[in-house]
């Protein structure tokens, strides 16, 4: 009897241990799945942004409000995680969950994210409908009804708080702007070949910044004076762009294509024209934030935080950069080269439809890289596959700053920016990123 009792006791202990191991494994798997849900949510937004062909500044607005909504809901998964929105311009106190009540904060974050995205807003909602129905269906299967409904209700409260700010950020007023066609004055921007489109988002500097006191807080110095004198700094800078584009190496062409991120390049073939949709510059860096999160095995709160801070950097960088673009309304290389050097020259990349100075890529990438470096470290090596499924290209970088520097010089290789424009943009973006780190650092 003693032996049988001992056997039964050992069996019970073994069973408990096995159940505990299975439970632990399931718990670990669930923890791993939570960041992936946030990544999948963001991927859905990126896909819609590409499909709907939002301009880069407008895309940054979608990313920042969606990312903030997600973070403000999911942060309660880790006690003590501070609100980011409450430190930004124009937000009030963020909702908090009921004490002692049970929630699934990843569900709440998903609800907040998509409610915001739909209202900020996107147009192609069919794919979102399918994705959300499946997502919420999976949550229903694994949660008690009360927890499910309470989590959804909390997500809705968060989205309402985020949207209250979005309704008064200046966006809807900016939609009534007239066309911006620049000027034929010497050295000034005007629509560029081959399609001569009017200037995009010319009053984006009227948007309410997230962290900056004003759009002009990081105002750069004036660009060089336009001149046809071959001895001037301007002309030498112009000639450099022309020379580089006439002698591009395979590596330089690859770099230019990799960082092009033009959301809608109009391709020409004889009399035919067609659009080639791509990821936006901001979307590229949202993708890099995702890569860093996965590579570092970040939990759902750190993942959401990295998305939010990256999106803030992108959003404010666009406001800062666009403020200068339309202040100086500076001439693009293609226009100046056609006037002063070669009237048939065309750059390697298609010139985007807005003024030259400063470089938008340089500004936003430096800001995003500075924020991501604060989160994940200075020597964070990664394989950038952000654009792989869109253009079939990937590149390796030893740090975020290295990636930002390559993105910056790529615009010179592409023939669409002067070197002084990318250098100044990178400097302003780094200053903005450091400002954001200081203001939002914990």
C-alpha positions in Angstrom: 0.0 0.0 0.0 2.8 2.3 0.8 4.4 1.6 -2.5 1.1 2.2 -4.4 0.5 5.4 -2.4 4.0 6.6 -3.3 3.5 5.8 -7.0 0.2 7.7 -7.0 1.8 10.6 -5.3 4.7 10.7 -7.8 2.2 10.5 -10.7 0.3 13.4 -9.3 3.4 15.4 -8.9 4.6 14.6 -12.4 1.2 15.5 -13.8 1.2 18.8 -12.0 4.7 19.6 -13.2 3.7 18.6 -16.8 0.6 20.8 -16.7 2.7 23.7 -15.3 5.2 23.3 -18.1 2.5 23.2 -20.7 0.8 26.2 -19.1 4.1 28.0 -18.9 4.8 27.2 -22.6 1.3 28.5 -23.6 1.8 31.6 -21.6 5.2 32.2 -23.2 3.7 31.7 -26.7 0.9 34.1 -25.8 3.5 36.7 -24.7 5.4 36.3 -28.0 2.2 36.6 -30.0 1.2 40.0 -28.5 4.0 42.1 -30.1 3.2 40.3 -33.4 -0.4 41.4 -33.2 0.9 45.0 -33.0 3.2 44.5 -35.9 0.4 42.9 -38.0 -1.8 45.9 -37.2 0.8 48.3 -38.4 1.4 46.3 -41.5 -2.2 46.7 -42.3 -2.0 50.4 -42.1 1.2 50.5 -44.2 -0.6 48.5 -46.9 -3.6 50.9 -46.9 -1.3 53.9 -47.1 0.4 52.4 -50.1 -2.9 51.5 -51.8 -4.5 54.9 -51.1 -1.4 56.8 -52.2 -1.1 59.2 -49.3 1.6 61.8 -49.5 4.5 61.3 -47.1 3.4 64.1 -44.7 -0.2 62.8 -44.6 1.1 59.2 -44.1 3.1 60.4 -41.1 -0.1 61.7 -39.5 -1.8 58.4 -39.9 1.2 56.6 -38.3 1.5 59.0 -35.4 -2.1 58.9 -34.2 -2.5 55.2 -34.8 0.8 54.4 -32.9 -0.1 56.7 -30.0 -3.5 55.1 -29.6 -2.0 51.6 -29.6 0.6 52.6 -27.0 -1.8 54.4 -24.7 -3.9 51.3 -24.5 -1.3 48.6 -24.3 1.0 50.4 -21.8 -1.1 49.1 -18.9 0.2 45.6 -19.6 3.4 46.8 -17.9 2.6 48.6 -14.6 4.4 52.0 -14.3 4.6 52.7 -18.1 4.0 56.4 -18.4 1.7 58.1 -20.9 3.5 59.6 -24.0 0.4 61.5 -25.2 0.1 63.5 -22.0 3.6 64.9 -22.7 2.7 66.1 -26.2 1.1 69.3 -27.4 -2.7 69.3 -27.5 -3.6 66.1 -25.6 -5.5 65.9 -22.4 -5.3 63.2 -19.7 -5.5 59.8 -21.2 -8.1 57.2 -20.1 -7.1 54.6 -17.4 -8.5 51.2 -16.8 -10.8 50.3 -13.9 -8.8 49.2 -10.8 -8.7 45.5 -10.2 -10.7 44.8 -13.4 -9.3 42.3 -15.9 -8.4 43.4 -19.4 -6.6 42.2 -22.5 -4.7 45.3 -23.3 -3.4 44.0 -26.7 -7.1 43.8 -27.7 -7.7 47.2 -26.4 -4.7 48.5 -28.3 -5.9 47.0 -31.5 -9.4 48.5 -31.1 -7.9 51.9 -30.3 -5.5 51.7 -33.3 -8.1 50.8 -35.9 -10.7 53.2 -34.6 -8.2 56.0 -35.0 -6.9 54.8 -38.4 -10.5 54.7 -39.7 -11.3 58.2 -38.5 -8.1 60.0 -39.3 -8.6 58.6 -42.1 -8.1 56.0 -44.7 -10.3 55.2 -47.7 -9.7 51.5 -48.6 -11.4 49.9 -45.6 -12.4 46.6 -47.2 -9.1 45.0 -46.3 -9.3 46.4 -42.8 -12.8 45.0 -42.4 -11.6 41.5 -43.2 -8.5 41.7 -41.0 -10.3 43.2 -38.0 -13.1 40.7 -38.2 -10.6 37.8 -38.0 -8.5 39.5 -35.3 -11.5 40.2 -33.0 -12.9 36.8 -33.7 -9.6 35.2 -32.4 -9.7 37.4 -29.3 -13.4 36.3 -28.6 -12.3 32.6 -28.8 -9.8 33.0 -26.0 -11.4 35.5 -23.7 -14.4 35.6 -21.3 -17.2 37.8 -22.7 -16.8 40.4 -19.9 -13.0 40.7 -20.4 -13.5 41.0 -24.2 -16.2 43.7 -23.9 -14.3 45.6 -21.2 -11.1 45.6 -23.3 -12.9 46.8 -26.4 -14.7 49.5 -24.4 -11.3 50.7 -23.0 -9.8 50.8 -26.5 -12.7 52.9 -27.7 -12.1 55.4 -24.9 -8.5 55.7 -25.8 -9.3 56.2 -29.5 -11.8 59.0 -28.6 -9.1 60.8 -26.6 -6.6 60.6 -29.4 -9.1 61.6 -32.1 -10.2 64.7 -30.0 -6.7 66.1 -30.7 -6.6 65.0 -34.3 -9.8 66.9 -35.1 -8.1 70.1 -34.1 -4.6 69.7 -35.5 -5.1 71.9 -38.6 -5.4 69.0 -41.1 -9.0 69.6 -42.3 -8.3 73.3 -42.7 -5.3 72.5 -44.8 -7.4 70.5 -47.3 -8.9 73.7 -48.7 -5.6 75.1 -49.9 -5.1 76.5 -53.4 -2.5 74.9 -55.8 1.1 75.8 -55.3 2.9 76.4 -58.6 6.0 78.2 -57.4 7.6 81.0 -59.3 9.6 81.6 -62.5 12.0 83.9 -60.6 15.6 82.9 -60.7 16.5 80.2 -58.2 12.9 79.5 -57.2 11.0 76.2 -57.3 8.6 75.5 -60.1 6.9 72.2 -61.2 9.5 69.7 -62.5 9.6 67.3 -65.4 8.3 64.9 -66.6 4.9 65.6 -65.1 5.0 69.2 -63.8 2.8 68.5 -60.8 1.9 71.3 -58.3 3.6 71.5 -54.9 2.5 68.8 -52.4 1.2 69.9 -48.9 2.5 73.4 -49.2 1.0 74.5 -45.9 1.9 71.5 -43.8 3.7 73.9 -41.5 0.3 75.0 -40.2 -0.2 71.6 -38.6 0.1 71.4 -34.8 3.4 69.8 -33.9 3.6 66.9 -31.4 6.7 68.1 -29.5 8.0 71.4 -31.1 7.0 74.8 -29.9 6.4 75.8 -33.6 7.2 74.5 -37.1 10.1 76.9 -37.2 11.8 75.8 -34.0 14.6 74.1 -36.0 14.8 76.6 -38.8 18.0 76.1 -40.8 20.1 78.8 -42.4 19.3 80.1 -45.9 20.4 78.0 -48.9 23.2 79.3 -51.2 22.2 82.1 -53.6 21.3 80.8 -57.0 23.9 81.9 -59.6 25.0 81.0 -63.1 28.6 82.0 -62.2 30.7 78.8 -62.4 32.9 80.0 -59.5 30.0 80.2 -56.9 29.2 77.6 -54.3 25.8 77.1 -55.8 27.0 76.3 -59.2 29.7 74.0 -58.0 27.1 72.1 -55.9 24.9 71.9 -59.0 27.7 70.7 -61.1 28.5 68.0 -58.5 24.9 66.6 -58.8 25.3 66.6 -62.6 28.7 64.9 -62.5 27.6 62.2 -60.0 24.6 61.4 -62.1 26.6 61.1 -65.2 28.9 58.6 -63.6 26.8 56.6 -61.2 28.3 53.3 -60.0 26.1 50.2 -59.7 26.3 50.6 -55.9 25.1 54.2 -56.0 22.2 53.3 -58.3 21.2 50.5 -55.9 21.4 52.9 -52.9 19.3 55.5 -54.8 16.6 52.9 -55.7 16.6 51.3 -52.2 15.8 54.7 -50.5 13.6 56.1 -53.2 10.4 55.6 -51.3 8.4 57.7 -53.7 4.7 56.7 -53.0 3.6 57.2 -56.5 6.1 57.3 -59.3 4.6 58.0 -62.7 6.2 55.8 -65.3 6.3 56.7 -69.0 6.5 54.3 -71.9 5.9 56.0 -75.2 2.5 57.6 -74.9 1.5 55.4 -72.0 1.6 56.5 -68.3 1.1 54.3 -65.3 1.6 54.7 -61.5 4.1 52.6 -59.6 3.1 52.6 -55.9 5.8 52.3 -53.2 6.2 52.6 -49.5 6.5 56.2 -48.1 9.8 57.4 -46.5 8.0 57.3 -43.1 6.7 53.8 -43.8 10.3 52.7 -44.4 11.3 53.8 -40.9 8.2 52.4 -39.3 9.4 49.1 -40.9 12.8 49.6 -39.4 11.2 50.1 -36.0 9.5 46.7 -36.5 12.7 45.0 -37.4 14.4 46.4 -34.3 11.5 45.2 -32.1 11.5 41.7 -33.4 15.3 41.4 -33.4 15.5 42.5 -29.8 12.5 40.4 -28.7 10.8 43.5 -27.4 7.6 42.9 -25.5 4.3 44.5 -26.6 4.8 47.7 -24.5 8.3 48.4 -25.8 7.2 47.6 -29.3 4.3 50.0 -29.1 6.5 52.7 -27.5 9.1 52.4 -30.3 6.4 52.7 -32.9 5.0 55.8 -31.2 8.3 57.6 -30.7 9.4 56.8 -34.3 6.1 58.1 -35.6 6.4 61.3 -33.5 9.8 61.9 -34.9 8.6 61.4 -38.5 5.5 63.6 -38.0 7.3 66.6 -36.4 10.2 66.2 -38.9 7.8 66.6 -41.8 6.3 69.7 -40.3 9.8 71.2 -39.6 11.1 70.3 -43.1 8.1 71.4 -45.0 8.2 74.7 -43.1 11.5 75.5 -44.7 10.7 73.9 -48.1 8.0 76.4 -48.8 9.7 79.3 -47.1 12.8 79.2 -49.3 10.9 77.5 -52.2 14.3 76.6 -53.6 15.0 75.4 -57.2 15.4 71.7 -57.8 18.6 70.4 -59.5 16.7 69.2 -62.6 15.4 72.7 -63.3 18.7 74.4 -62.7 20.7 71.9 -64.7 18.3 72.2 -67.6 18.7 76.0 -67.5 22.5 76.2 -66.9 24.2 73.0 -68.0 22.2 70.5 -70.1 18.6 71.2 -71.3 17.9 67.5 -71.9 19.3 66.1 -68.6 17.0 64.1 -66.3 17.9 62.8 -62.8 18.3 59.1 -62.1 15.2 59.2 -59.8 12.0 61.1 -60.5 12.0 64.4 -58.7 9.2 64.6 -56.1 6.7 67.5 -56.5 7.8 70.0 -53.9 10.7 72.4 -53.3 14.3 71.3 -52.8 15.6 72.7 -49.5 16.0 71.0 -47.2 15.9 67.3 -48.0 12.9 65.6 -46.5 14.5 62.1 -46.5 17.5 63.5 -44.6 15.4 65.3 -42.0 13.0 62.5 -41.2 15.6 59.7 -41.3 18.0 61.5 -39.0 15.1 62.2 -36.5 13.9 58.6 -36.6 17.4 57.2 -36.3 18.1 59.4 -33.3 15.0 58.2 -31.5 15.5 54.5 -32.3 19.2 54.8 -31.2 18.0 56.0 -27.8 15.7 53.0 -27.5 17.8 50.1 -28.9 21.4 51.4 -28.7 24.1 53.0 -30.9 25.5 49.8 -32.6 22.3 48.0 -33.4 23.1 46.1 -36.6 20.2 44.9 -38.7 19.1 43.7 -42.1 16.7 46.3 -43.6 14.0 44.2 -45.2 11.3 46.9 -44.9 10.9 47.3 -48.6 11.6 43.7 -49.6 8.0 42.8 -50.5 7.5 46.0 -52.3 10.7 46.4 -54.4 12.5 43.2 -53.8 15.5 44.9 -52.2 17.3 44.7 -48.8 20.4 46.1 -47.3 22.5 45.6 -44.1 23.4 48.4 -41.7 25.5 48.4 -38.5 23.4 51.2 -36.9 20.3 53.3 -37.3 22.6 56.3 -37.9 24.4 54.5 -40.7 21.1 53.8 -42.4 20.0 57.4 -42.0 23.3 58.6 -43.5 22.9 56.3 -46.5 19.3 57.4 -47.0 20.5 61.0 -47.0 23.2 60.7 -49.6 20.9 58.6 -51.7 19.1 61.7 -52.7 22.3 63.2 -54.2 22.9 59.9 -56.1 19.3 60.1 -57.3 19.9 63.6 -58.7 17.1 65.3 -56.8 19.0 67.1 -54.0 22.2 69.1 -53.6 24.7 67.9 -51.0 24.2 71.0 -48.9 20.5 70.3 -48.8 20.9 66.7 -47.5 23.6 67.7 -45.0 21.5 70.5 -43.6 18.4 68.3 -43.4 20.3 65.6 -41.6 21.6 68.2 -39.1 18.1 69.6 -38.4 16.6 66.1 -38.1 19.3 65.0 -35.6 18.6 68.1 -33.5 14.9 67.4 -33.6 15.4 63.8 -32.6 17.6 64.8 -29.6 14.9 67.3 -28.6 12.2 64.5 -28.7 14.5 62.2 -26.6 14.9 64.9 -24.1 11.3 65.9 -23.9 9.9 62.3 -23.8 12.7 60.5 -22.2 11.9 58.7 -18.9 
